[in-house]
Amino acid sequence: MPGASEFVSFFLGGVTVSGFVSHEELARIESGAVVDVTLCGVIAVHADVGEAVPLGDVPCTFIGGEPSPFVPARKE
């Protein structure tokens, strides 16, 4: 995704997930807004295994600056 230059990383259930979003998306995430984004170039690393697993681009919803279990609506 063009413009996805801001690095984000978070820890969920023993897994570190990292990827990139645009500057505008990061500002909205940090503001605490409900934001549907596509995390680009996602890498997941399980704390017990340590091996990086590339997941590609992953849709994600952030609420209150934290990843949410809700899946973004599909845009058709």
BELPE-V603058 format. One record per backbone hydrogen bond with DSSP energy under -1.0 kcal/mol. CO is the residue of the C=O (numbers start at 1). NH is the residue of the N-H. E is the energy in kcal/mol with one decimal. If there is no record, write none. Layout:
BEGIN
co=CO nh=NH e=E
co=CO nh=NH e=E
END
This chain:
BEGIN
co=1 nh=4 e=-1.7
co=3 nh=5 e=-1.8
co=6 nh=21 e=-2.3
co=8 nh=19 e=-2.2
co=10 nh=17 e=-3.1
co=12 nh=15 e=-1.7
co=14 nh=47 e=-3.5
co=15 nh=12 e=-3.1
co=16 nh=45 e=-2.4
co=17 nh=10 e=-2.4
co=18 nh=43 e=-2.5
co=19 nh=8 e=-2.6
co=20 nh=40 e=-2.8
co=21 nh=6 e=-2.9
co=22 nh=26 e=-2.5
co=23 nh=27 e=-2.1
co=24 nh=28 e=-1.9
co=25 nh=29 e=-2.6
co=26 nh=30 e=-2.9
co=27 nh=31 e=-1.2
co=28 nh=33 e=-1.4
co=29 nh=32 e=-1.5
co=32 nh=64 e=-1.4
co=35 nh=62 e=-2.7
co=37 nh=60 e=-2.9
co=39 nh=58 e=-2.5
co=40 nh=20 e=-1.7
co=42 nh=55 e=-3.1
co=43 nh=18 e=-2.3
co=44 nh=53 e=-2.9
co=45 nh=16 e=-2.8
co=46 nh=50 e=-3.1
co=53 nh=44 e=-2.4
co=56 nh=42 e=-3.1
co=58 nh=39 e=-3.0
co=60 nh=37 e=-3.0
co=61 nh=68 e=-2.9
co=62 nh=35 e=-2.6
co=63 nh=66 e=-1.4
co=66 nh=63 e=-2.7
END
